């Protein structure tokens, strides 16, 4: 839903399809960086749980 609002705002500012695609690249890179960061945190947490002895 956020994406559709963002597109509506950018179109309201007068951006056409080519400009929207250029605006989408930084957003996609931010999602990529977030997914890599979350994946690394998950793996670190999983390794910590595996190394702890069961009680």
ZIDABEL-V178435 format. One record per pair of residues at least 24 apart in sequence whose ideal C-beta (glycine too) atoms are under 8 Angstrom apart, sorted by the first residue. I is the first residue (numbers start at 1). GAP is how many residues later the second one is. Records with the same first field share a line. If there is no record, write none. Layout:
I=GAP / GAP
This chain:
none
